[in-house]
Amino acid sequence: MIFSVSKVGRLATTVCLLMLCSGCGYLLGDGGIFRDKSEDYKKSPEKPKLTVPQGKDDSALQDIYVVPAINESLVLSGEFEVPRPTPLVAGASDEIVRIQKLGNDSWALVTMAPGQLWPQVRSFVSAAGVQVARVDARAGIMETNWITLENEPMASRFQFRIEQGVQRGNSELHVLQMNQAGDINKWPPQSDDFQQETDMLQGVAQYIANSADSAPVSMIADQAISASGKISLQESPDGPFIQVGLPYQRAWASLAKALTESTFEITDKDRSKGDYYVKFLGPDVEEEDGWFDWLFDEEDDPLANRDFLVRLTSETDTEVAIRISPLSEDMPFELRQEQALLVLIKGNIN
């Protein structure tokens, strides 16, 4: 019997299909070669951390996929009520990069995670034709070689330092400059030339803003530098408060800006006590269906035009606490309202 080529092809295809169907259990079943592994993570055992011999450095051993801890412990008292989402007030500005200044310190606030900012800075240094002398992605530090700038009498070098921002998903970029004079093996606490520092910071900030849409991610920097932020809501026996990982001087200045952006009017202040006397102006009357709708009744705004005391206290050299209380005890101030105002302030601190 003679088969045509087309008939032979169809016959072979039919045989292969029959073989596959009969062997589906072998290929795709629970014990098959191509079994479904999507549920395997549920059976994964927790194993102890890898140990190294005594005296050896184990700093490189880190968990790749860390389950972050919940750093907000506020719980409403009384009858449980499904909480509303936190208002999206943080990072409301369209600016990708903003240069902040406080005294002699200046830095760039970038609305991207450290893992995204790190390769952007490396790309900037490469595009500028500057050689890198030292890189430590885990510490977020990048140092250049000595370079001679135009119209400058001596060579300079720069250090770029990336830190997590105050708000979640934000970063801070600090630039430090040193001249080729004195102890060149030790970085100074402040730049030798503030103008060079400013020019370099503005240059890298502009580069990041122009190339933000194509920002890659550095896995090492992303794992080492937290993107969870330095701010959280906490609960204490005295009531809820905002905890911020900033030194007192910077937190005091940042809180003033945050209060203004949170529709508070600052009527007085006492820096020695850490007190801001404010009047809450309430939500924008032209805004409809805002997040304040769940806090206020339709007919009246119980917190609008009321006076409050916002107190900033130093917990450590790098950490402060912010609390709010009414100046008048004649009107009730519910825990739910106190938390709502703190949430509003928290979202505008940077």
N, C-alpha and C positions, 0 to 999 in steps of 0.2 A: 504494500500500500504506500502511495506517495502522497505526502502532505505538502501543501503550498507553504511558502515562508510565513504568510500572514496567519494561516491556521496554526502553524507550529508556535508562533509567538503568542496567540491567544490561548493555546493549550498550556503553554508554560506559565503564563500569567495566572490562569485558573488554578493550576497546581500549587503555585506559590501562595496564592490567597488561601487555599484550603489548608496548606501547611501552617500559615500564620494563624488562621482562626483556630486550628486544633492546638496550636502551641501558645495561645494567648495567655493562658495561666502561667506558662513557663516564662514568658517574656514580661508580662505586665502585672501579674498577680502579686500577692504579698511577698511571695518568695521568688518572684521573677527578677530578671536582670534589670529591667527598666521599671521597677516598682515605684509607686508614689512615695516620695520622701518628705512631703510637705509637713507631715505631722511628727517627724522624727524628733524635733526639738523638745516635745513634751516628755520624751523618754530619756533625755540627756541627764546623766547624773552630775551632781556638783562635786568637783574634785578639789583637793587642797592645792594651795598655791605652790608653784615650783620653788624649791629651796636650792640655794647655792652653797658651796662649802664656806665655812666660817672664814671671815676676812676678805671675801670676794665681794665686789660691787654688784648689787642686785637692782640698781636704780632703773635699768633698762627693762625690767620685768613689770609690765603693766597690763591690766585688762584691756582688751580691744573694744569690747562692747560693754561698757559700764552702765548699770541701771542707776540713773541719778536718784539721789534722795530727795524727798519732798521737803522743801525748806520753808514752807508756809504752814503754820500750825493753828490758824484761826478757825474756831468752831463757834457757830452761833448758839447762844443759850436758848432754852425754852423749846417750844415745839419745832420740829425739823421742818425746814422749808427748802425746796430746791433752789440753790443759789443761782443768780444770774451770772452770765459771763463777765469777766473782768473787762472794763472798758478799754478800747484800743487807743489809749492816749499816748503811750510811749512811742517815740519815733514817728510822731505824726507829721513831722516836717518832711518835705520832699528831698531835702539835701542828703546826699550820700556821705559827704565829708564836711565836717565843720571844725574849724580851728578854734580851740578854747584857750583862754589866757587867764592866769591868776597870779598876780605879782610878777616875778621873773620866770615863772613856769608857763610853758605853753605845750599843747599837745593837739593831736587831731582825733576827733571823735568820728568813728567810721561805723556806719550802719550795716556791718557785715560781721560774720563770725571770725575769730582769729584764724581758723583754718583756711578761710578765703582770703584774708588780708595778707597772710604770710607770702604766698606766691606772687601777689601783686607788688609787694615791696622788693622781692628778689628780681622781678621783671623790670622794675624801675631802675634798680642799680645796674642791671645788665644793659638796659637801653641807654643809660648815661655813660656807658663805657668805663665804669669804675670797677676795679678789682675788689673782690671780697677777701678779707683776711681771716675772718672767723665766723662760723655759723653754728648756732645752737637752737635748733627748731623747738626743742622741748622747753627751753627757757624763753623762747620768743626773741632772741637776740641775734643781730646781724651787724658785723663790724667791717668797715672798709679799710683798704690800704691807704697809705698817705697819698694825697692828691694836692696839686698846686692849682689853686683857683686864680682866675684872672685878677690882676691888680692887687694881689695879696703878697706880702713880703715873705711869708713862710708857708710850708705845707700844712695841711689839715687832714684829719680823719674823722669819720662819723660813726656813731653807733645808733642803730634803729632798734627800739624795744617795743614789742607788742604785748599788750595786756588785755585781759577781759574787760569789757565796759561795765558800767553800772547796771544798765538794762540788759536783759537776755538777748543774745544774738548780736550785741554790739562789741566793738573793740576800741582800744585806745592805742595810738601810735605816738611814741615819744622819740625825739631826736636829741642826741648829745654830741657836741663838737669839742675837739681838743686840738691845740696847736702843737707844732713840733718843737716844743721848748719845755724845759723842766723835766719832770718824770714822765717819759713817754710810755712807760710800761703800766701805768695806772691811770684809769679814767678819772677825771675830776668830778666832784659832786654836781657842778654846774658847768655849762659850756664856757670855754675861754672867750669865745666871740659870739654874742647873742644874735648879731645880725646874720652871721653865717648859719646859725641854727635855724633862724626864722626863714631864711631863703630856702634852705634845704627842706624844711617842713612844708612850706608852701608848694615847693616843686613836687614832692612826692604826693601831697594831698591832691593836687591838680591832676597828676597822672592817674591816681586811683579813681578819681571822679570820672575821668574820661574813659576808663577801661573797666568800669564796674560790671557792665553787662556780660563780659566774657571772663569773669573771675573763676579760675580753677580752685581746687581745694587741696591743701596739704594735709594728709592723714596724720603725720607726726605732730604737726602743730595743733591740729584739731583735737587730737587725743590728749596732748599735754596741757594746752591752755584752755581752761573751761570757758564755755560760752553761756553758762547759766546766769551770769550777772552777779553783781555784788549787793543786791538789794532784795529784801524779803519782808513779808508781814509776819509778825510774831505775836504770841500771846503770853502775858504774864499775870500774876495776881492783881496787878494794878490796872490791867486792861491791855488792849492791843497797842502795838507800836510798830514803826518802820525801823528795820535794822539796815544800816548802810555801811559798806566797807570802804569808807573814805576818812581821811584825816579831818579834824574839826574845822580848820580854816576853809578847806574846799567845800565841805558839806554845808557850812554856813552860807557861802555864796550861792551854791547850787540850790539850796532850799528857798532862797529869796526869789530866784527865777521860777522855780517850780510852783510856788504859791501864786505868783502873778498869772502863770499859764493855767492854773487850776481855778481861775475865776475867784481868787481871793484878793482883797485890797489890803495892803499893809498899811496900818494906821500908826504903828509905833514899833520900836524894836530896842532890845537891850542885849548887845553882843556878849557882855560879861556874864550874863545869866543864860544866854542862849535862847532868848525869848523873842518871838514875833507876835505882835498883837494885830490881828487881822479881822476883817469883816468878809463873810462869805456872801458873794453877790448872787450866787445861784446860777442855774443853767441859762443859756442864751434864750431869751424869750421868743426869738424867731425860729429856734430849732424845734422841729417836730419829731416825735417818736424817737427821742434820744434815750440814752441809757439811764438818764435821771427819772424817766417816767415810772420806773418801778420803785423809786425812793420817795417821790412826792405824790401827793394826791392830785386829782385833777383841778381842785379849786384853790388849794393853797400850797405854799412851799414852806414847810416848817423850819428849814434851816436858812433860808434866804434872808440876807440882811442881819444875821445874827453875828455877834462878836465872839471870837475864839482866841485862845492862847495856844500857839504852836511852840513847843519847847524842844530844843536840841540839846542833848546831853552826850558827853564823851564817855564811851565805854572803855576803849583802849586808845592807843596812839593812832590806830588806823580804822577805828570803828565807832559809829555814833548811833544813837537812838532818837527817833522823832515821835512825839506824842501830841495829841490835840485834846483840848478840853474847853468847854464853854466858860465864858467870863461870868455869865449870870447863871445862878442855880435855880432861878424862878421857873424856867421852862425845861421840860424833860429832854434828856439827850440819850436816846436809846443806843444800845451796843451796835445795832445794825447800822444806825446813822453814823456812829463814830467810825466803824470799819469802812463805810462807803467813802467818807471824806479822806481817810488815810489811803485808800486805794487810788483815789483821784490824785492826791499829792504824789504818791509813789510812782505813778506812771510818767511824771514829768521831771523827775530827778535824774540828772546825768552828770 
